[in-house]
C-alpha cells in the first residue's frame, strides 16, 4: 500500500517545550526523590545548634545526605545562618557566621535519588525571636498560597510570581526575584529547560517545577526560604 502524503496527526496535546521530560522520567521516582529530600531536610535541621559555624553546618549536611545514600547533585548544598539568609543563592555567604542563641537559618538542598532530582528548602528558628519566627512561617505560608492559586486558577508562572510579590508586600516582606523557581526532572533538568518559573508564560504542570519563595526583611537584616515541588493538595495531606 502506498503511504499517504499526509499521515494523520495525533490528537493528544503536546507538552510545552519547557515541560519536556527525559527518558528516565518516572512519577514514582520523582515522588521518591521529593520524599527523600524532605526527610534529609528534617535530619539536617535536627543537628543544627547555636554556636555552629555555617561552613561546619554545610559539611554536616553533605555528610548526612551521603549517609542516606543520596548523591550530591546539581547545585551546591546550602545552609545559611543569620544575616546570610538575605543573600541570593548565587551569592556566596559571608564566611565564619556563627548561629546565635536566638537566630534563623535555612536549608537549600538538591540531592539526586538514582535518576531523579530532588530539590527542597525550609527555614528554622532557634531560641525566641518573634520576627524570625513570623518570617519563617510566612515563607511557607506564601508557598502554599501561591500553590493554591495555581491549583484553583491555573495561572501562568509569570502570574504566580506577580501574585507572590503582591502578597509578600502585604505581609510586610520583600520577595527575592533572584529565586524565581525552575524545572525539575530526571537528571539533569538543565538538558531540557533552564528557564525560570517566574518567566513561564503558560500554566505550569504538576511534578515539573520547583516553586521557590525567598522572603527578606525590608531593612535587609534577615530572610526566610521555602521551596518544594509544585503539586496539588493531595500530596500535602499525606
C-alpha positions, 0 to 999 in steps of 0.5 A: 500500500502506498503511504499517504502524503499526509499521515494523520496527526495525533490528537493528544496535546503536546507538552510545552517545550519547557515541560519536556521530560527525559527518558528516565522520567518516572512519577514514582521516582520523582515522588521518591526523590521529593520524599527523600529530600524532605526527610534529609531536610528534617535530619539536617535541621535536627543537628543544627545548634547555636554556636555552629559555624555555617561552613561546619553546618554545610559539611554536616549536611553533605555528610548526612545526605551521603549517609542516606545514600543520596548523591550530591547533585546539581547545585551546591548544598546550602545552609545559611545562618543569620544575616546570610539568609538575605543573600541570593543563592548565587551569592556566596555567604559571608564566611565564619557566621556563627548561629546565635542563641536566638537566630534563623537559618535555612536549608537549600538542598538538591540531592539526586535519588538514582535518576531523579532530582530532588530539590527542597528548602525550609527555614528554622528558628532557634531560641525566641525571636518573634520576627524570625519566627513570623518570617519563617512561617510566612515563607511557607505560608506564601508557598502554599498560597501561591500553590493554591492559586495555581491549583484553583486558577491555573495561572501562568508562572509569570502570574504566580510570581506577580501574585507572590510579590503582591502578597509578600508586600502585604505581609510586610516582606520583600520577595527575592526575584533572584529565586524565581523557581525552575524545572525539575526532572530526571537528571539533569533538568538543565538538558531540557529547560533552564528557564525560570518559573517566574518567566513561564508564560503558560500554566505550569504542570504538576511534578515539573517545577520547583516553586521557590519563595525567598522572603527578606526583611525590608531593612535587609537584616534577615530572610526566610526560604521555602521551596518544594515541588509544585503539586496539588493538595493531595500530596500535602495531606499525606 
